[in-house]
């Protein structure tokens, strides 16, 4: 594991992202309501630049919603700019394919720096 | 010494369950089973010359095609005894009954009349057909009145010879994925009865039956069953029927089987970018399609039967495909056509009958010397 500085804390406010190079990899680091999450900048579908996508919420329809559509997870869903596959930023899980889960990298704050370990 | 070849499975060795055979449900036959005032309507229809799947006010069909020069192979089955005898003659041991004319009943606009016809058909079926040991029935569910259809399902749930719910699909509007049909799906799931979609050629404005542009009857018939199955499968999957009713078994009939891999892959492709549009699903569409059932007729006749077997493997066809003849209709398949596909002996037994026995919870009758003894 090697540490990579992502940004100063004040450079990555809530709802924002930074894409950093870590050796051969590109890693997207996201601030979701004060917590940091890091994912590879590669979609599991056709390897599009996932972390450049829109950050939004999503729709669910379950028995609890009487099978009507409900808007959930505002700010936690990342949508691939190529084919719009959705990922849960907080877990790395692909919403369309329960078995697909992206690798998550640990992120920590050291002083005023955000650091990702890859 | 008995060789492998000599011991090869023969058609008479396997139990053949035919999941799609048709009874001739003319208005005069149903009239005594129909409530007033609609019994009067059926009696008025007795004098109307009945053409094949074309009776005004009963089996409405916009027939655009000229009578085929030289005629058309027309057969009908009018009694249970005739059906039992004819099925035995084509090596079918058990048959699941569907109507002839009421294949078109989804197009009837009058809700009360449609529901009364469904009740009359179901009574007629139970009382005049199902006493023959080889004959089992699919209950007719009128899409015009889902609440009444649900009551019919509950009414016959304990009849051991009623083993499925038939969903009329020709010209049905809206398609079968609409929430208005939930009472039918709930009742079928509760009763443990599979629902079976069955179409027939028709020309109506309801998609996908606006097929008047084709020059020929053959062109219309090429698409009328399989487009109907495709449209309704798309609708049912994208509105989440298999998620909302996880124990409901869904079967598609009379469209062959080679369209199924196309639908799986087409829906899965769309799902990549449109999961949010159909948030009912918990996994890709093909996951649900692989749990559905498909009857063989009109079975494809590729130059190489192995190609069809390979297609079946894409959707777990060994466990999900059901033999159907469509007897006595013009395009029926003899069981040999499916039996002779290059399937493993185990898969052959399943497709020809065991899958259907399991789906319909029919007790397996013993077959001795190539015949089922029903006594």
HADDOCK unambig.tbl for C-alpha pairs under 7 A between the chains (distance, minus, plus):
assign (segid A and resid 58 and name CA) (segid B and resid 276 and name CA) 6.58 0.50 0.50
assign (segid A and resid 59 and name CA) (segid B and resid 276 and name CA) 5.49 0.50 0.50
assign (segid A and resid 59 and name CA) (segid B and resid 279 and name CA) 6.04 0.50 0.50
assign (segid A and resid 60 and name CA) (segid B and resid 279 and name CA) 4.87 0.50 0.50
assign (segid A and resid 60 and name CA) (segid B and resid 280 and name CA) 6.75 0.50 0.50
assign (segid A and resid 61 and name CA) (segid B and resid 279 and name CA) 5.37 0.50 0.50
assign (segid A and resid 61 and name CA) (segid B and resid 280 and name CA) 5.00 0.50 0.50
assign (segid A and resid 62 and name CA) (segid B and resid 280 and name CA) 6.42 0.50 0.50
assign (segid A and resid 83 and name CA) (segid B and resid 272 and name CA) 6.95 0.50 0.50
assign (segid A and resid 83 and name CA) (segid B and resid 273 and name CA) 5.37 0.50 0.50
assign (segid A and resid 84 and name CA) (segid B and resid 273 and name CA) 4.73 0.50 0.50
assign (segid A and resid 85 and name CA) (segid B and resid 272 and name CA) 5.70 0.50 0.50
assign (segid A and resid 85 and name CA) (segid B and resid 273 and name CA) 5.39 0.50 0.50
assign (segid A and resid 96 and name CA) (segid B and resid 272 and name CA) 6.80 0.50 0.50
assign (segid A and resid 96 and name CA) (segid B and resid 275 and name CA) 6.04 0.50 0.50
assign (segid A and resid 96 and name CA) (segid B and resid 283 and name CA) 6.13 0.50 0.50
assign (segid A and resid 96 and name CA) (segid B and resid 284 and name CA) 6.57 0.50 0.50
assign (segid A and resid 97 and name CA) (segid B and resid 283 and name CA) 5.81 0.50 0.50
assign (segid A and resid 97 and name CA) (segid B and resid 284 and name CA) 6.66 0.50 0.50
assign (segid A and resid 98 and name CA) (segid B and resid 283 and name CA) 6.66 0.50 0.50
